[in-house]
Amino acid sequence: MSPLLLVGAGGHAHACIDVIEQAGGYAITGVVGCPKEVGQNVLGYPVIGSDPGLAALKAACPNALVTVGQIKSPDLRIRLFDLLVGLGFNLPIIVSPLAHVSRHASLGAGSIVMHGAIINAGARIGNNCIINSQALVEHDVRIADHCHISTGTRVNGGAVVGTGSFIGSGSILREGIQLGERCVVGMGLAVRNNQPAHTWILQ
């Protein structure tokens, strides 16, 4: 199996580790976290460094995945993704064996599809996205880079989700609607109309 470095040592890393272990293909060599986390363990994997040490770590591990979560802002995930790309890391696509991704769909670099998620034919997922557990991304959906589609979300056919957006757990996007970049949709909401960039829908 190819070695894989995880960048982010918080709660989202726990979920990513479980998917990676189940998927096979990559062996986690260690985790990169904050300086205060160095020397700790995340589900048995050592935190072996922080961001400034990434260039040195690349020599032993050319593959990396951003495992920081994303709710209100994509900024940290974007910064880490850009840092890894700039250092020449390969950012693999990780898909749970318990998920279904149509062979007619596409996924961008560094994206992860969690347990029970479904991505249907014609859907296009950008780079550095999280398609979380039991999310449904229907046919011909477009999800731009750096988005988090949360647990149990339903994104219906032909919808478009702009760069850096977050869709909360259990929310539903009507077919064909368009969300601009950096939108935030709260938990359990129904979005029926197009939304401009930077819109927050919390109730």
C-alpha positions in Angstrom: 0.0 0.0 0.0 1.1 3.6 -0.7 2.0 5.7 2.3 -0.3 8.6 3.2 0.1 11.5 5.5 -2.9 13.1 7.1 -2.9 16.9 7.7 -5.3 17.6 10.5 -5.6 15.8 13.9 -9.1 16.7 15.0 -12.5 15.0 15.0 -12.8 14.9 11.2 -9.5 13.0 11.0 -11.1 10.2 13.1 -13.8 9.7 10.4 -11.2 9.9 7.6 -9.0 7.3 9.3 -11.9 4.9 9.4 -12.7 5.4 5.7 -9.0 5.0 4.7 -8.6 1.9 6.7 -11.7 0.3 5.2 -10.9 1.4 1.6 -7.3 0.0 1.5 -4.8 1.2 -1.0 -3.1 3.6 1.4 -1.2 3.0 4.7 -1.3 6.0 7.1 2.2 6.9 8.1 1.4 9.6 10.5 -0.6 12.8 11.2 0.4 16.5 11.0 -1.3 18.7 13.5 -0.7 21.8 15.6 2.6 22.1 17.4 1.0 21.3 20.7 -0.4 18.1 19.3 3.0 16.7 18.2 3.8 13.5 20.1 0.1 12.6 20.6 -1.8 9.9 18.9 -4.9 9.9 16.7 -6.6 6.5 16.8 -3.2 4.9 17.2 -1.4 7.0 14.5 1.3 9.4 15.8 1.2 13.1 15.3 4.7 13.4 13.7 4.9 17.1 12.9 3.2 20.4 12.2 2.9 22.5 9.0 6.5 23.9 8.9 7.8 20.3 8.7 5.7 19.2 5.7 8.5 19.7 3.1 10.8 17.4 5.0 8.0 14.8 5.5 7.4 14.7 1.8 10.6 12.8 1.1 9.3 9.8 2.9 5.6 10.2 2.1 4.6 11.8 -1.3 0.9 11.4 -0.6 -1.2 13.6 1.7 -4.8 14.3 2.5 -6.4 17.3 4.3 -8.2 15.9 7.3 -9.3 19.2 8.9 -13.1 19.6 9.0 -15.1 22.5 7.6 -18.3 24.2 8.8 -18.4 27.9 8.7 -15.3 28.7 6.7 -13.3 26.7 4.1 -10.2 28.9 4.6 -8.1 26.5 6.6 -8.8 23.6 4.3 -8.0 25.8 1.3 -4.8 27.0 2.8 -3.6 23.4 3.6 -4.6 22.1 0.2 -2.7 24.9 -1.6 0.3 24.3 0.7 0.4 20.6 -0.1 0.0 21.2 -3.9 2.7 23.8 -3.7 5.1 21.3 -2.0 4.4 18.8 -4.7 2.3 16.3 -2.7 0.0 13.9 -4.5 -3.5 14.3 -3.1 -5.4 11.1 -3.7 -9.2 10.6 -4.0 -10.5 8.5 -1.1 -13.8 6.6 -1.5 -15.3 4.4 1.2 -16.1 0.8 0.1 -19.5 1.4 1.7 -20.2 4.4 -0.7 -21.4 4.3 -4.3 -19.8 6.5 -6.9 -21.1 6.1 -10.4 -18.5 5.3 -13.0 -20.1 8.3 -14.9 -19.3 10.7 -12.1 -16.0 12.5 -11.4 -14.1 13.5 -8.3 -11.3 16.0 -7.9 -8.0 15.7 -6.1 -8.0 15.4 -2.4 -11.7 14.7 -2.1 -13.1 12.1 0.3 -16.4 10.2 0.0 -17.5 8.8 3.4 -19.5 5.7 4.4 -22.9 5.3 2.8 -22.7 8.3 0.5 -24.1 8.1 -3.1 -22.8 10.0 -6.0 -24.9 9.4 -9.1 -24.2 9.6 -12.9 -23.0 12.8 -14.4 -22.2 14.4 -11.0 -18.9 16.3 -10.8 -17.2 16.9 -7.5 -14.3 19.4 -7.3 -11.0 19.3 -5.5 -10.7 19.0 -1.7 -14.3 18.2 -1.0 -16.0 16.3 1.8 -19.0 14.2 0.8 -19.9 13.0 4.2 -21.7 9.9 5.5 -25.0 9.1 3.8 -25.0 12.2 1.7 -26.8 11.9 -1.7 -25.4 13.8 -4.7 -27.8 13.2 -7.5 -27.4 13.1 -11.3 -25.6 16.0 -13.0 -24.9 17.9 -9.8 -21.9 20.3 -9.9 -20.1 20.8 -6.6 -17.1 23.1 -6.9 -13.8 23.0 -5.0 -13.5 23.0 -1.2 -17.1 22.2 -0.4 -18.4 20.1 2.5 -21.7 18.2 1.9 -22.6 17.1 5.4 -24.1 13.9 6.7 -27.5 12.9 5.3 -27.7 15.9 2.9 -29.7 15.5 -0.3 -28.4 17.5 -3.3 -31.0 16.9 -6.1 -30.4 16.6 -9.8 -28.7 19.4 -11.7 -28.0 21.5 -8.6 -24.9 23.6 -8.5 -22.9 24.3 -5.3 -20.3 27.1 -5.5 -16.7 27.0 -4.3 -16.1 26.8 -0.5 -19.8 26.2 0.4 -21.1 24.2 3.4 -24.4 22.3 3.4 -25.5 21.2 6.8 -26.6 17.8 8.0 -30.0 16.6 6.6 -30.5 19.6 4.4 -32.1 19.3 0.9 -31.3 21.3 -2.2 -34.0 21.4 -4.8 -33.2 20.1 -8.3 -31.6 22.6 -10.6 -30.9 25.4 -8.1 -27.6 27.3 -7.9 -25.7 28.4 -4.8 -22.9 30.9 -5.2 -19.5 30.5 -3.6 -19.0 30.4 0.1 -22.7 29.8 1.0 -23.6 28.2 4.3 -26.8 26.2 4.8 -27.7 25.2 8.3 -28.8 21.8 9.5 -32.1 20.3 8.3 -33.2 23.0 5.9 -34.8 23.0 2.5 -33.3 25.3 -0.1 -35.7 25.9 -3.0 -34.3 29.0 -4.7 -31.1 30.2 -6.1 -28.8 31.9 -3.6 -26.0 34.5 -4.3 -22.5 34.1 -3.1 -21.8 34.4 0.6 -25.4 33.7 1.6 -26.0 32.1 5.0 -29.3 30.2 5.5 -29.6 29.3 9.1 -33.4 28.8 9.5 
